[in-house]
């Protein structure tokens, strides 16, 4: 036991469109209020949140997109379906973090580095203004993805505004981290044909998830860990949020040690999709193809 229980208010973020993001039955719901970007900001016990000037203390070296990785992403993108998991044939899983950059980004990086693990961070473009150093630090051991400019519900917007949300965030992330941005995740997992087509036209693969840790709904650290332990399998793509103290604690003391015990390796989404891509049948089956 950690000896500490974090108390957080329930944020009330729910999935809006066709995607529940969980291995449980999908839910279709409308948010009672517009969710906050970035989430809660209560640090884990014994951990002080870094200042905006804090740095991990290493030279950022971006993960390169090899011809093999580029080819696989191009092939998946051309199929036009969102990716929810890998092919279940290896020993790799993908940890993903939404809604950054923010005050816990460097803590997540430290924990991942010490565990020799990689991840993927889906960044909100407008937040980069206040956390300019974070994308390049994340790119040293993670892949970066587009999570729109303002973290808004895309399906209710005119097509031109959807394009701006995607294109502006992609440009900001690429400029801050000096890496190609080939991944896109729609806020709340909500998408329609226009969203998928625009992401594809910008050279990005739409990536959802097969396991939702429920941290954005206020799940405490022990429930976050349990949601992973009960559902993870090779090829899983796991949804978390880097700007929540209970998530950082669950990552360090539960999720990463459990993956190690299971013999599962935490890799980036591009790595997972290259070494263990989903089949066309999996993509067509949606979330059911990940079970």
LUMLONU-267831 format. One record per residue (C-alpha): residue in one letter; residue number from 1; y, x, z; chain. Coordinates in steps of 0.25 Angstrom, whole numbers, plus 5000, padded with zeros to 4 digits. Example, Ala and Ser with C-alpha at 12.3 -4.5 7.8 and 13.67 -1.06 7.14 Angstrom:
BEGIN
residuo:num:Y:X:Z:cadena
A:1:4982:5049:5031:A;
S:2:4996:5055:5029:A;
***
This chain:
BEGIN
residuo:num:Y:X:Z:cadena
X:1:5000:5000:5000:A;
X:2:5014:5005:4997:A;
X:3:5019:4999:5011:A;
X:4:5031:4993:5004:A;
X:5:5033:4980:4998:A;
X:6:5045:4978:4989:A;
X:7:5052:4965:4989:A;
X:8:5058:4960:4976:A;
X:9:5064:4947:4971:A;
X:10:5057:4941:4960:A;
X:11:5065:4943:4948:A;
X:12:5059:4931:4940:A;
X:13:5057:4938:4926:A;
X:14:5047:4930:4918:A;
X:15:5042:4931:4904:A;
X:16:5049:4922:4895:A;
X:17:5041:4921:4882:A;
X:18:5027:4923:4878:A;
X:19:5024:4935:4887:A;
X:20:5020:4934:4901:A;
X:21:5017:4949:4902:A;
X:22:5005:4947:4911:A;
X:23:4991:4947:4910:A;
X:24:4992:4933:4917:A;
X:25:4995:4921:4909:A;
X:26:5008:4921:4901:A;
X:27:5020:4913:4907:A;
X:28:5031:4907:4899:A;
X:29:5044:4906:4907:A;
X:30:5059:4906:4907:A;
X:31:5066:4915:4916:A;
X:32:5074:4907:4927:A;
X:33:5085:4918:4925:A;
X:34:5088:4930:4917:A;
X:35:5080:4941:4923:A;
X:36:5087:4954:4928:A;
X:37:5085:4966:4919:A;
X:38:5080:4978:4927:A;
X:39:5074:4970:4939:A;
X:40:5074:4973:4953:A;
X:41:5080:4986:4959:A;
X:42:5073:4988:4972:A;
X:43:5067:5002:4973:A;
X:44:5053:5004:4978:A;
X:45:5051:5007:4992:A;
X:46:5054:5022:4995:A;
X:47:5061:5024:4981:A;
X:48:5075:5024:4979:A;
X:49:5080:5019:4965:A;
X:50:5086:5031:4957:A;
X:51:5101:5031:4953:A;
X:52:5105:5029:4939:A;
X:53:5107:5044:4938:A;
X:54:5093:5047:4943:A;
X:55:5084:5054:4933:A;
X:56:5069:5057:4933:A;
X:57:5072:5072:4931:A;
X:58:5065:5075:4918:A;
X:59:5068:5077:4904:A;
X:60:5065:5065:4896:A;
X:61:5055:5067:4885:A;
X:62:5053:5054:4877:A;
X:63:5039:5050:4873:A;
X:64:5037:5052:4858:A;
X:65:5032:5042:4848:A;
X:66:5021:5049:4841:A;
X:67:5018:5044:4827:A;
X:68:5005:5038:4833:A;
X:69:5014:5030:4843:A;
X:70:5024:5026:4833:A;
X:71:5013:5021:4823:A;
X:72:5006:5013:4834:A;
X:73:5019:5006:4838:A;
X:74:5023:5003:4824:A;
X:75:5009:4997:4821:A;
X:76:5011:4988:4834:A;
X:77:5025:4984:4831:A;
X:78:5021:4980:4817:A;
X:79:5011:4970:4822:A;
X:80:5023:4962:4829:A;
X:81:5016:4959:4842:A;
X:82:5020:4963:4856:A;
X:83:5011:4973:4862:A;
X:84:5006:4969:4876:A;
X:85:4995:4980:4879:A;
X:86:4987:4991:4873:A;
X:87:4973:4990:4867:A;
X:88:4965:4991:4881:A;
X:89:4957:5003:4875:A;
X:90:4963:5015:4883:A;
X:91:4967:5019:4897:A;
X:92:4982:5017:4895:A;
X:93:4992:5006:4900:A;
X:94:5007:5005:4898:A;
X:95:5016:5003:4910:A;
X:96:5030:4997:4905:A;
X:97:5043:4995:4912:A;
X:98:5053:4985:4908:A;
X:99:5068:4983:4911:A;
X:100:5073:4997:4913:A;
X:101:5079:5007:4914:A;
X:102:5083:5005:4928:A;
X:103:5083:5011:4942:A;
X:104:5068:5013:4943:A;
X:105:5066:5019:4930:A;
X:106:5065:5033:4935:A;
X:107:5056:5029:4946:A;
X:108:5046:5023:4936:A;
X:109:5047:5036:4928:A;
X:110:5044:5045:4940:A;
X:111:5032:5037:4944:A;
X:112:5027:5036:4930:A;
X:113:5029:5051:4928:A;
X:114:5022:5055:4941:A;
X:115:5010:5046:4937:A;
X:116:5009:5052:4923:A;
X:117:5011:5038:4917:A;
X:118:5020:5033:4906:A;
X:119:5026:5020:4904:A;
X:120:5035:5012:4895:A;
X:121:5049:5007:4899:A;
X:122:5056:4995:4892:A;
X:123:5071:4997:4894:A;
X:124:5082:4987:4894:A;
X:125:5093:4993:4885:A;
X:126:5105:4989:4893:A;
X:127:5100:4996:4906:A;
X:128:5100:5009:4899:A;
X:129:5115:5009:4901:A;
X:130:5113:5011:4916:A;
X:131:5101:5020:4915:A;
X:132:5103:5029:4903:A;
X:133:5094:5040:4908:A;
X:134:5082:5032:4911:A;
X:135:5076:5029:4896:A;
X:136:5075:5044:4893:A;
X:137:5068:5046:4906:A;
X:138:5059:5035:4904:A;
X:139:5056:5040:4890:A;
X:140:5051:5053:4896:A;
X:141:5037:5046:4900:A;
X:142:5039:5032:4895:A;
X:143:5041:5024:4882:A;
X:144:5053:5015:4881:A;
X:145:5054:5001:4876:A;
X:146:5065:4991:4872:A;
X:147:5067:4980:4882:A;
X:148:5080:4974:4876:A;
X:149:5094:4977:4879:A;
X:150:5097:4967:4890:A;
X:151:5082:4962:4894:A;
X:152:5085:4948:4888:A;
X:153:5075:4937:4884:A;
X:154:5075:4940:4869:A;
X:155:5068:4927:4864:A;
X:156:5081:4919:4867:A;
X:157:5090:4928:4859:A;
X:158:5095:4928:4844:A;
X:159:5088:4938:4836:A;
X:160:5100:4947:4834:A;
X:161:5101:4948:4850:A;
X:162:5086:4951:4851:A;
X:163:5088:4963:4841:A;
X:164:5100:4968:4849:A;
X:165:5092:4968:4862:A;
X:166:5081:4976:4856:A;
X:167:5089:4985:4847:A;
X:168:5099:4989:4858:A;
X:169:5089:4992:4868:A;
X:170:5081:5000:4859:A;
X:171:5093:5008:4855:A;
X:172:5097:5010:4869:A;
X:173:5083:5015:4874:A;
X:174:5082:5024:4862:A;
X:175:5095:5030:4864:A;
X:176:5093:5032:4879:A;
X:177:5079:5038:4879:A;
X:178:5079:5044:4865:A;
X:179:5065:5038:4862:A;
X:180:5061:5028:4851:A;
X:181:5060:5014:4857:A;
X:182:5047:5007:4851:A;
X:183:5044:4997:4861:A;
X:184:5050:4983:4865:A;
X:185:5048:4974:4876:A;
X:186:5055:4960:4876:A;
X:187:5061:4956:4890:A;
X:188:5051:4946:4897:A;
X:189:5041:4948:4886:A;
X:190:5048:4938:4878:A;
X:191:5048:4939:4863:A;
X:192:5047:4931:4850:A;
X:193:5045:4935:4836:A;
X:194:5060:4939:4834:A;
X:195:5059:4949:4846:A;
X:196:5046:4955:4841:A;
X:197:5051:4956:4827:A;
X:198:5064:4963:4832:A;
X:199:5057:4973:4840:A;
X:200:5048:4976:4829:A;
X:201:5060:4978:4819:A;
X:202:5066:4988:4829:A;
X:203:5053:4996:4829:A;
X:204:5048:4991:4843:A;
X:205:5035:4986:4848:A;
X:206:5036:4974:4857:A;
X:207:5028:4978:4870:A;
X:208:5025:4967:4881:A;
X:209:5014:4969:4892:A;
X:210:5000:4965:4897:A;
X:211:5003:4966:4912:A;
X:212:5015:4961:4919:A;
X:213:5017:4968:4933:A;
X:214:5026:4956:4937:A;
X:215:5036:4966:4943:A;
X:216:5048:4959:4936:A;
X:217:5044:4946:4944:A;
X:218:5045:4953:4957:A;
X:219:5030:4957:4959:A;
X:220:5029:4967:4971:A;
X:221:5023:4981:4968:A;
X:222:5009:4977:4973:A;
X:223:5009:4965:4963:A;
X:224:5014:4974:4952:A;
X:225:5002:4984:4954:A;
X:226:4992:4972:4955:A;
X:227:4997:4966:4942:A;
X:228:4994:4980:4935:A;
X:229:4981:4982:4942:A;
X:230:4975:4968:4939:A;
X:231:4979:4968:4924:A;
X:232:4980:4983:4919:A;
X:233:4970:4988:4908:A;
X:234:4971:4998:4897:A;
X:235:4982:4994:4888:A;
X:236:4990:4986:4897:A;
X:237:5005:4986:4896:A;
X:238:5011:4984:4910:A;
X:239:5025:4977:4912:A;
X:240:5033:4983:4923:A;
X:241:5048:4984:4927:A;
X:242:5053:4998:4931:A;
X:243:5065:4992:4938:A;
X:244:5058:4986:4950:A;
X:245:5054:4994:4962:A;
X:246:5041:4987:4965:A;
X:247:5037:4991:4951:A;
X:248:5040:5005:4953:A;
X:249:5032:5005:4966:A;
X:250:5020:4998:4959:A;
X:251:5020:5008:4948:A;
X:252:5020:5020:4957:A;
X:253:5010:5015:4968:A;
X:254:5001:5006:4960:A;
X:255:5002:5005:4945:A;
X:256:5001:5019:4941:A;
X:257:4990:5023:4952:A;
X:258:4982:5011:4948:A;
X:259:4983:5015:4933:A;
X:260:4978:5029:4936:A;
X:261:4966:5024:4944:A;
X:262:4962:5015:4933:A;
X:263:4963:5026:4923:A;
X:264:4975:5020:4915:A;
X:265:4986:5028:4909:A;
X:266:5000:5023:4909:A;
X:267:5006:5026:4895:A;
X:268:5018:5021:4887:A;
X:269:5017:5009:4878:A;
X:270:5017:5017:4865:A;
X:271:5006:5026:4871:A;
X:272:4998:5014:4874:A;
X:273:5000:5007:4861:A;
X:274:4996:5020:4854:A;
X:275:4984:5024:4861:A;
X:276:4979:5010:4864:A;
X:277:4986:4999:4855:A;
X:278:4983:4985:4856:A;
X:279:4975:4978:4845:A;
X:280:4981:4968:4835:A;
X:281:4972:4958:4842:A;
X:282:4978:4961:4856:A;
X:283:4992:4960:4850:A;
X:284:4989:4947:4844:A;
X:285:4983:4942:4857:A;
X:286:4996:4944:4865:A;
X:287:4994:4946:4880:A;
X:288:4980:4941:4879:A;
X:289:4977:4954:4871:A;
X:290:4979:4962:4883:A;
X:291:4969:4956:4892:A;
***
